[in-house]
Amino acid sequence: MKLRVVVLGAGFGGLELSTILSEKLGDRLDLTLIDKNDSFFFGFSKFDVMFGHKSSEAVRLYYNRIVKPGVKFIRDTITSIDPVGKIVTTQNGTYEADVLVIALGADYDIAATPGLGEGGNEFYSFAGAERLREVLPAFSKGKVIVGVCSAPFKCPPAPSEAALLMHDYLTKRGIRNECEISIVMPFGLPIPPSPDTSKALLKAFEERNISFIAKHVVKSIDLSRHVAILDDGMEMPFDLFLGIPKHRVPEVVEKSGMTEKGWIPVDKTNLKTHFPNVYAIGDVNSVGTPKAGVFAEGAAKVAAASIIAEFESGEQPSPYKGNGTCYVEFGDGRVGKVDVDFFSGPAPIGYYTEASSDLVADKKYFGSSREARWF
Ligand SMILES: Cc1cc2nc3c(=O)[nH]c(=O)nc-3n(C[C@H](O)[C@H](O)[C@H](O)COP(=O)(O)OP(=O)(O)OC[C@H]3O[C@@H](n4cnc5c(N)ncnc54)[C@H](O)[C@@H]3O)c2cc1C
């Protein structure tokens, strides 16, 4: 008997889960992996695109390269999810599953921040990063704001990385002295679970004359006056606004009735939802880890082990630890590293490895090893 699994979303979580199930179950698996896009790209590759280091084509990994026992990739847009019947409808078909895995990530609600869609820029979507690639060369002086519009948001280090990379970009163009850079962040520190990483980032900001505005979000943008308005009413003038938009579940997830307080609740130990044989992994759930690829991947490992245990009537895996390694761009050809663990102890904890040029190779390997495994 084959296990029929339908995986919704071929991002970090969906690709890792499909790879594990294929490796472990092989011919006993009948897995359909569905995504609306034709290719995957790492979140961090948006920086390469936006700052013009790489072309869009160079960072895309095409799904038609996936050849794995028991796995079939379907390019289609999911239009409805029935978590009770475990039936998924797409624009072109219907899929029934024994086990359903929701790995649809987070979408952006640009309209939630008035002015952002009309005249701000965002670098969180691929299209937004591509647009900025055209916008940045025309910017030559003035105030740059990297502004978080709401929490939670993907990859908590990303706004800090954007500011540091912007510093490099402007320096290389010889116009840094004509520009000011500020970051608006909802947290008190850049990386709250790791005081050491935060300290290193704050030092890097100070050395580069980057202002860190803590414990605030950008509520709206007044385009006529070119000001960003913060949650306490404070106004910050800007010439270039780089926004991190409000995040939300994809509309199809919202319509499925699986969400509570905006995200899909799951059992923290094994990523099961309230619905039998339905799992939710990655950014789409509210498990309590940050929204980042490494955590989606870790969740995929535990969910895959749980699915296999149920199929083979084996033992459930040890509980999800909510741990992972995040690489942090410091600019100037240096990358730092933070190993974070959210669930093992009484409070989240992160260990910092100082930024160095050596870690650039580690980060590269992080990407290339996943490419080799998933594609
Ligand atoms: C600028 C930036 C830098 C980042 N840097 C890092 C980093 O260094 N390290 C890190 O770990 N994380 C990083 N991230 C975060 C990371 O990219 C995400 O957290 C991660 O991709 C989440 O994985 P996921 O599997 O939950 O969802 P995703 O990878 O977003 O995958 C979801 C998939 O679902 C598909 N989908 C959605 N709706 C539908 C639909 N209706 N029908 C069909 N398909 C659909 C999408 O096309 C997508 O492929 C970064 C993010 C950004 C924006």
PDBQT file of the ligand as one rigid body, heavy atoms in Angstrom, charges set to zero:
ROOT
HETATM    1  C1  LIG A 401      15.058  39.243   2.454  1.00  0.00    +0.000 C 
HETATM    2  C2  LIG A 401      14.912  37.892   3.103  1.00  0.00    +0.000 A 
HETATM    3  C3  LIG A 401      16.030  37.206   3.553  1.00  0.00    +0.000 A 
HETATM    4  C4  LIG A 401      15.893  35.955   4.157  1.00  0.00    +0.000 A 
HETATM    5  N1  LIG A 401      17.020  35.294   4.598  1.00  0.00    +0.000 NA
HETATM    6  C5  LIG A 401      16.891  34.104   5.208  1.00  0.00    +0.000 A 
HETATM    7  C6  LIG A 401      18.049  33.402   5.673  1.00  0.00    +0.000 A 
HETATM    8  O1  LIG A 401      19.193  33.874   5.522  1.00  0.00    +0.000 OA
HETATM    9  N2  LIG A 401      17.876  32.215   6.309  1.00  0.00    +0.000 N 
HETATM   10  C7  LIG A 401      16.625  31.675   6.478  1.00  0.00    +0.000 A 
HETATM   11  O2  LIG A 401      16.519  30.587   7.048  1.00  0.00    +0.000 OA
HETATM   12  N3  LIG A 401      15.516  32.315   6.071  1.00  0.00    +0.000 NA
HETATM   13  C8  LIG A 401      15.617  33.499   5.421  1.00  0.00    +0.000 A 
HETATM   14  N4  LIG A 401      14.502  34.152   4.967  1.00  0.00    +0.000 N 
HETATM   15  C9  LIG A 401      13.153  33.602   5.286  1.00  0.00    +0.000 C 
HETATM   16  C10 LIG A 401      12.773  32.432   4.389  1.00  0.00    +0.000 C 
HETATM   17  O3  LIG A 401      12.876  32.781   3.017  1.00  0.00    +0.000 OA
HETATM   18  C11 LIG A 401      11.356  31.976   4.695  1.00  0.00    +0.000 C 
HETATM   19  O4  LIG A 401      11.107  32.030   6.059  1.00  0.00    +0.000 OA
HETATM   20  C12 LIG A 401      11.166  30.534   4.228  1.00  0.00    +0.000 C 
HETATM   21  O5  LIG A 401      11.223  30.500   2.814  1.00  0.00    +0.000 OA
HETATM   22  C13 LIG A 401       9.858  29.927   4.729  1.00  0.00    +0.000 C 
HETATM   23  O6  LIG A 401       9.715  28.635   4.244  1.00  0.00    +0.000 OA
HETATM   24  P1  LIG A 401       8.258  28.010   4.024  1.00  0.00    +0.000 P 
HETATM   25  O7  LIG A 401       8.478  26.648   3.491  1.00  0.00    +0.000 OA
HETATM   26  O8  LIG A 401       7.426  28.169   5.228  1.00  0.00    +0.000 OA
HETATM   27  O9  LIG A 401       7.590  28.947   2.908  1.00  0.00    +0.000 OA
HETATM   28  P2  LIG A 401       8.130  29.424   1.499  1.00  0.00    +0.000 P 
HETATM   29  O10 LIG A 401       9.559  29.065   1.312  1.00  0.00    +0.000 OA
HETATM   30  O11 LIG A 401       7.726  30.846   1.377  1.00  0.00    +0.000 OA
HETATM   31  O12 LIG A 401       7.290  28.537   0.473  1.00  0.00    +0.000 OA
HETATM   32  C14 LIG A 401       5.906  28.664   0.307  1.00  0.00    +0.000 C 
HETATM   33  C15 LIG A 401       5.560  28.225  -1.109  1.00  0.00    +0.000 C 
HETATM   34  O13 LIG A 401       4.118  28.177  -1.232  1.00  0.00    +0.000 OA
HETATM   35  C16 LIG A 401       3.773  28.607  -2.529  1.00  0.00    +0.000 C 
HETATM   36  N5  LIG A 401       2.378  29.071  -2.533  1.00  0.00    +0.000 N 
HETATM   37  C17 LIG A 401       1.809  30.024  -1.761  1.00  0.00    +0.000 A 
HETATM   38  N6  LIG A 401       0.497  30.135  -2.043  1.00  0.00    +0.000 NA
HETATM   39  C18 LIG A 401       0.212  29.219  -3.002  1.00  0.00    +0.000 A 
HETATM   40  C19 LIG A 401      -0.974  28.828  -3.689  1.00  0.00    +0.000 A 
HETATM   41  N7  LIG A 401      -2.158  29.402  -3.442  1.00  0.00    +0.000 N 
HETATM   42  N8  LIG A 401      -0.888  27.831  -4.617  1.00  0.00    +0.000 NA
HETATM   43  C20 LIG A 401       0.302  27.218  -4.874  1.00  0.00    +0.000 A 
HETATM   44  N9  LIG A 401       1.464  27.561  -4.252  1.00  0.00    +0.000 NA
HETATM   45  C21 LIG A 401       1.419  28.549  -3.326  1.00  0.00    +0.000 A 
HETATM   46  C22 LIG A 401       4.772  29.719  -2.839  1.00  0.00    +0.000 C 
HETATM   47  O14 LIG A 401       4.925  29.893  -4.249  1.00  0.00    +0.000 OA
HETATM   48  C23 LIG A 401       6.057  29.194  -2.176  1.00  0.00    +0.000 C 
HETATM   49  O15 LIG A 401       6.912  28.531  -3.087  1.00  0.00    +0.000 OA
HETATM   50  C24 LIG A 401      14.610  35.388   4.325  1.00  0.00    +0.000 A 
HETATM   51  C25 LIG A 401      13.478  36.055   3.836  1.00  0.00    +0.000 A 
HETATM   52  C26 LIG A 401      13.629  37.292   3.222  1.00  0.00    +0.000 A 
HETATM   53  C27 LIG A 401      12.394  37.980   2.701  1.00  0.00    +0.000 C 
ENDROOT
TORSDOF 0
